[in-house]
Structure formats: structure tokens, C-alpha cells
Amino acid sequence: MGFLRQVMVVAVKDLRAELRTKEALNGALAFALVILLLFAFAFDPTGDTTREISGGLLWIVFAFAGTLILNRSFARELPNDCLDALIAAPISGAALFLGKAIANYVLLLAVELVSLPVFGIFYSVRWTQQLPELLLVLLLGTWALTVLGTMTSALTVNIRLREVMLPMLTYPVLVPALMGAMQLTMTLIAGTPINAENVMWLKMLAGFDLIYTAVSLVLVETVLVG
Amino acid sequence: MSAVAVEGVWKFYGDYPALRDVRLEAEAGACLALIGRNGAGKTTLLRLLAGFSRPGRGEVRICGTIPRDPATRRRIGFIGHGISVYDELSAMENLTLFGRLYGLANPRKTAGEWLERTGLERVAGGLVREFSRGMRQRLAVARAFLHSPSVLLLDEPFTALDDRAIAVLQGLLGEALAEGRTIVMSTHQLREALELATHVALLNRGSVAFSGDRTPEMVADPGFLYARYGEG
């Protein structure tokens, strides 16, 4: 079986299992919406300052909500020792990792796409002004969170405090990607297109994605088997 | 070439050697029963054979290659302590999933055949989380045999099985041996294991205390090896 087919088999399995229980999806979605709502009460949503920080706020919500999904990624394999069966199967660690990352990516994007309109309403933000560019930033930033979070999920799967360890290990490394995504989101929400001044952040985001995807694909077999 | 070869294997958990210079071999068509008290290293050895971890020193070979080789993994069927099937998926979805991962030509058809062989065809579409313990165990057996492995690694396969699951498993293991497949199983249920075994290895605190052919005395008195070679 080809590499891409293996990836898709794992991704479809993860999505099917998650959609049957909706444990992580419902939790992440509820968390994102509640935090957006609470911040809307905490700040004056009509204030210019609030609108200026709203891009950053949005990504913090995505990052926090995302860990609920990412935590489940490899932890889902623990009941019944399913991880053993996956490791024993004749698929590469890279295919297993990528399949899981794609399933997480789809779930994270689903949470983000539901949260975005809610964010627009609560913060009086016209987030559709630069929609194609905003979607590009969303895709790149979410992949950064996904690839790093999925790798950390693999690293912490056998640790008792994995729910705590995953964000502690993910967020510090994610800082450059989060900064890029926040800067670009703030700019795009303000109605400014991506130009020569801020394209650096976009390049950095794409570079982060490429580097961490490559590193994860190379290291995941060692992480899983030792 | 041996179907299973363990050459001078050491495995450390921190500084503690869980396996110490273990040397074992099993030819194709042999059934090797690994026996020993709790903590003797049986599960650790089986996990090394299955490729779940790597030895600290020494070498493990399955049909002449390392267990992590993808072609070798296709030859291995493993039953561990867990059932290794997903509660959120149906029996058919579980077996089809593993059939796809093992690159079977027609995963759904093969899955259907194995559900029939293990008496689960009527609940093929039912979610595993709704299954009884015995049904889940039979599904685990079907998953391990699905891809016709030539080497079966079984970690205490009879533990907590109901009568029907024991009968299914014993039947399948008997067939496997008749077909020339190799079985390595760890067990505390000596009587069931020694009836099937052609060879026996007794592990004692990570070392091989005894390794050799199964003899009639062992079947007549399953405690014979422990009495002669130590408690482990």
C-alpha cells in the first residue's frame, strides 16, 4: 500500500472515531466559544484597542482549544492498547504521524471556521475584508499548531500528566508561528492586505510549517519505538 | 534460517536489566511456550520480537530480518494484553481498517470471512464498545490472524478468555501449527500452553533458565520446570 493511502487510512480512522464520540470536537468548540464570549464581556468590544488585539486573542483561543483536540490524538490509541496494533502494522511512523496530523488539522479547522463568525459578531470585526489572505494565514498557522501538537502528543502519550505536558512543550516552540499568525491576522482584520512589510511573517509561517513537518516525519519513528 | 532468533539480547528499563543475555530460537512450524513468573521478562521479550521496542544490546530476527522491517511486520501477528481494536468502530470497520493497513487485496471480504470464523458475523456492524468481553476477545483474535501471519506472538493469550474464545483460539493455533506457522506465546496457563507447545523456555529474572523441547513430563506435571529450574 502506498504511503499516501496509508496516511488516508489513518486519517479517516481518526476522523471516524472522533465523529462517533465528538469528545474532543465538542470540548474544543465549546471552549473556544466560551472564551470568545468571556473576553467580549471583559473588554469593550467596540474599542479600537480591543480590535487591535483581537487577532492575537483569536489565535490564543485557537491554540488553547486546539490542545484539547491534540491531546486526544495519540491518547485515543491507549484504551485497548491500539497503539501497539498501529506500531505493529506495516506502515511507517511517518504515515501514522501524517494521518493523525491531517485528522487533527480537519478538526482544528472546523473549530476555527465556526469560531470566526462568532468572533466577528462579538468583537464587531469585519473579518471578511481580506478573506482569501486570512484563510491562507489560518491554514498555515493551524498546520503549525497541528504538526507541533501532534508530535508532542506522540511524545507525551505514555506520560501520566500528558494533558499538562502537551501545552507546556508545544506553546514555547510554537511562539514564532503564533507571532506570525497573530501579526498577519491583526493586519488583515484591519483591512490591510499582505504587502512587502508584512510578507516576512507569511514566509516565516510557511518556513516553520516546512521545517517542523520535516523534522517530525524524520523523528516520529524514534519517538514511537525508541 | 530460524523463524525467530534472539541473540544475546539485553533490555534495560533505566539501569534495571529486564532481559539479560537472552538467546532463543524457534524454527518454522514450532510452538515456543515462554513461561516464567511475573516480572520474568516474557512480555518484554515478546514486545521486542513484535518490534514495539528495540533491544539495548543483542539482536532480534524474525525470518532473518529485524522486526521493524515493513515486510517482516506483515509476517507477524500479535495478541497482547489489550484487545487492540477500537471501541468507537464496528467489528467490520476494525478488521477492514487493519486489513487496509496490512495491504490485503480485499480487506472487506477478508474481514467478513474472519468475522464468520470467530462467530461474530451477526454483529459485524455493531460498535465494539457494545460487545461483551468474550466477543471483544474473539475480535482481537480475528485481528491478529487477519493477514495470515507466519509468526504469531501471543502474550498470555488464554488469560481472561471465555470458553468459546478459548475454543476459537485453540482451533486457530492448531491450524496455524499444521500450516507450518511459528508461534511464540507467553503464558501462566501452563496446561493449555504445554499441550500446544513443541518447545519450552523458562525465563527467570530476565535470563533463560531452561530452553529445550517439550517433554511428556512437562505435560504430565506443568510445575515440573519451576520445581527443577527455580521459581523465577
Interface residues (C-beta under 8 A of the other chain):
Chain A: M1 R5 Q6 V9 V10 K13 R16 A17 R20 T21 P79 N80 D81 C82 D84 A85 L86 I87 A88 A89 P90 I91 S92 V225 G226
Chain B: A50 G51 F52 S53 R54 R68 P70 A71 R73 R74 I76 F78 G80 H81 G82 I83 S84 V85 Y86 D87 E88 L89 E93 L97 F98 R100 L101 Y102 G103 L127 R143
